């Protein structure tokens, strides 16, 4: 095992860590909490939106994977953008991703507070967010092995629970005599696509948020033993994870309870994200113990995702600082190989979550979600275009160790989907602000970039 020296990270993540991190990385509030709004938009046809979104994310991960296997670096796609698309693209993608991960951290802390209220409604969300913020950041100060162990066991809990939930749901479906519990619920309440093609298209933009964070496996490349073997295996499992965890669980969920009844229950309080549809279904079926257990697992999922955001943001800032796109102070690591300043800086920004939940406790998730979708589009478009330039710049692209399938046709397909998502964002009042803010954000980042280059 390589020991850290001043300014270098340790390779302390083993194969089991990376595999479970990747496996659990797709399971978070995007599935457990965000699926409520997606079901409301598309009904059972949300399955189609998840399928298309899963294919796009798999291709994007293969683009990133091809580059990572050739060059396993801490900065991940920001490093590649800087090298193959120019310094400003690296600067833009890096700071956009920092903003993205800080926002995701905020939404996960907010979600933790909401899940705690399932048991103790009197506990304010801001108080829970503050406690979890301190604990998770303290964990990341230990070393990367501590992060890997935490993610390994929490991911294992999530994976086992989702599989158990699917099995339990199938048992209820096949053993129940109730006519309202049947696979026919997928097409008998207004049809399979009650909101039409427009509903599926609208849902697709929000589905992509559900997969947000799956690209974080790229940041583990610099601290992984044998990345040329570990990274391809983890990425190739994406399609299987989408089929089992998202589509499989939603088929069971929407068969146990008609989608329109489920939406009515979730929106009764005026906030479709206030409760998990998974917990709601099991609670409505009288499975009290299962509902409490599942709520605990969803809570661990949110904590796990926030832990990943703390880790990935710090490694991204570390890599950017080494390239000159962030303050040089962020390259400092302690004797355990932990980039302490790179953890503290985004932590200060994420602490704003506590204040937001105190000032506006009922609208934080929706506000943050709209901003996250826009940042994700920029991040993924950067990966798509950078891989295209990466292929053109390398004469030996045909001999790549882990080539992306049918590139550059797959690059064009993913760009078309991203363009569609931008169109949906502009037409949707919920996330229009995020789409309109993108050119403003790019202009601000460009202004900062030019100022820093001059000085």
Secondary structure as the mmCIF struct_conf table of DSSP 4:
data_model
#
loop_
_struct_conf.conf_type_id
_struct_conf.id
_struct_conf.beg_label_comp_id
_struct_conf.beg_label_asym_id
_struct_conf.beg_label_seq_id
_struct_conf.end_label_comp_id
_struct_conf.end_label_asym_id
_struct_conf.end_label_seq_id
HELX_LH_PP_P HELX_LH_PP_P1 UNK A 2 UNK A 4
TURN_TY1_P TURN_TY1_P1 UNK A 6 UNK A 7
STRN STRN1 UNK A 13 UNK A 13
HELX_RH_AL_P HELX_RH_AL_P1 UNK A 15 UNK A 24
TURN_TY1_P TURN_TY1_P2 UNK A 25 UNK A 26
BEND BEND1 UNK A 28 UNK A 28
HELX_RH_AL_P HELX_RH_AL_P2 UNK A 29 UNK A 32
TURN_TY1_P TURN_TY1_P3 UNK A 33 UNK A 34
HELX_RH_AL_P HELX_RH_AL_P3 UNK A 35 UNK A 42
HELX_RH_3T_P HELX_RH_3T_P1 UNK A 43 UNK A 45
HELX_RH_AL_P HELX_RH_AL_P4 UNK A 46 UNK A 70
BEND BEND2 UNK A 71 UNK A 71
TURN_TY1_P TURN_TY1_P4 UNK A 74 UNK A 76
HELX_RH_AL_P HELX_RH_AL_P5 UNK A 77 UNK A 84
TURN_TY1_P TURN_TY1_P5 UNK A 85 UNK A 85
HELX_RH_AL_P HELX_RH_AL_P6 UNK A 87 UNK A 116
TURN_TY1_P TURN_TY1_P6 UNK A 117 UNK A 119
TURN_TY1_P TURN_TY1_P7 UNK A 121 UNK A 122
BEND BEND3 UNK A 123 UNK A 123
HELX_RH_AL_P HELX_RH_AL_P7 UNK A 125 UNK A 140
TURN_TY1_P TURN_TY1_P8 UNK A 141 UNK A 142
HELX_RH_AL_P HELX_RH_AL_P8 UNK A 144 UNK A 175
TURN_TY1_P TURN_TY1_P9 UNK A 179 UNK A 180
BEND BEND4 UNK A 181 UNK A 182
HELX_RH_3T_P HELX_RH_3T_P2 UNK A 183 UNK A 186
TURN_TY1_P TURN_TY1_P10 UNK A 187 UNK A 187
BEND BEND5 UNK A 188 UNK A 190
TURN_TY1_P TURN_TY1_P11 UNK A 192 UNK A 195
HELX_RH_AL_P HELX_RH_AL_P9 UNK A 196 UNK A 210
TURN_TY1_P TURN_TY1_P12 UNK A 211 UNK A 213
HELX_RH_3T_P HELX_RH_3T_P3 UNK A 214 UNK A 223
STRN STRN2 UNK A 224 UNK A 224
TURN_TY1_P TURN_TY1_P13 UNK A 225 UNK A 226
HELX_RH_AL_P HELX_RH_AL_P10 UNK A 227 UNK A 236
TURN_TY1_P TURN_TY1_P14 UNK A 237 UNK A 237
HELX_RH_AL_P HELX_RH_AL_P11 UNK A 238 UNK A 241
HELX_RH_PI_P HELX_RH_PI_P1 UNK A 242 UNK A 248
HELX_RH_AL_P HELX_RH_AL_P12 UNK A 249 UNK A 256
BEND BEND6 UNK A 257 UNK A 257
HELX_RH_AL_P HELX_RH_AL_P13 UNK A 259 UNK A 266
TURN_TY1_P TURN_TY1_P15 UNK A 267 UNK A 269
BEND BEND7 UNK A 270 UNK A 270
TURN_TY1_P TURN_TY1_P16 UNK A 272 UNK A 273
BEND BEND8 UNK A 274 UNK A 275
HELX_RH_AL_P HELX_RH_AL_P14 UNK A 277 UNK A 284
TURN_TY1_P TURN_TY1_P17 UNK A 285 UNK A 286
HELX_RH_AL_P HELX_RH_AL_P15 UNK A 288 UNK A 322
TURN_TY1_P TURN_TY1_P18 UNK A 323 UNK A 324
BEND BEND9 UNK A 325 UNK A 326
HELX_RH_3T_P HELX_RH_3T_P4 UNK A 328 UNK A 331
TURN_TY1_P TURN_TY1_P19 UNK A 335 UNK A 336
BEND BEND10 UNK A 337 UNK A 337
HELX_RH_AL_P HELX_RH_AL_P16 UNK A 340 UNK A 350
TURN_TY1_P TURN_TY1_P20 UNK A 351 UNK A 351
HELX_RH_AL_P HELX_RH_AL_P17 UNK A 352 UNK A 359
TURN_TY1_P TURN_TY1_P21 UNK A 361 UNK A 363
HELX_RH_AL_P HELX_RH_AL_P18 UNK A 364 UNK A 393
TURN_TY1_P TURN_TY1_P22 UNK A 395 UNK A 396
HELX_RH_3T_P HELX_RH_3T_P5 UNK A 397 UNK A 399
TURN_TY1_P TURN_TY1_P23 UNK A 401 UNK A 402
HELX_LH_PP_P HELX_LH_PP_P2 UNK A 403 UNK A 404
TURN_TY1_P TURN_TY1_P24 UNK A 405 UNK A 408
HELX_RH_AL_P HELX_RH_AL_P19 UNK A 409 UNK A 427
TURN_TY1_P TURN_TY1_P25 UNK A 429 UNK A 431
HELX_RH_AL_P HELX_RH_AL_P20 UNK A 432 UNK A 454
#
